Amino acid sequence: MNYYALDAIRYLKALWKDLAGMKENAPQKIESLESLQRTEWSPRFEQAMRHRLIMGAFRYGKLNSPEKGTWDRLQRISQEIDRYLVDGNDERLVDMANMCLLEFEEGRHPKKHFKAADDKGHNREVKYA
């Protein structure tokens, strides 16, 4: 590989880190996409979501079913956040994730769309006692 190609790779890695909001002192090594695809997911969380979605299919109807009712999922997400802050029950996180998934798939917001963008609003670190 020639010097210009290596320089371009360094530039693109630096740009990617900047766009990702990574701090200056962030780890320098960027893992391969394949490695990240294996590590950046929670099978346990996914299984909990799927189990509750299956139960929801019995209660409310299958995903994207035309006869399924309309639900106020955004209000439910807000309620679950408040409840989680009080009791710390991880099931509430699973319920919120499912409400987000269902809103993503079935939502009827009048301005509903998907446009990937960096809102520059990244998480802040918190220390719990």
Secondary structure, DSSP 8 states (H G I E B T S, - for coil): --HHHHHHHHHHHHHHHHHTT--TTS-S----HHHHHHHS--HHHHHHHHHHHHHHHHHH--TT-TT-----HHHHHHHHHHHHHHH--HHHHHHHHHHHHHHHHH---TT--------S---------
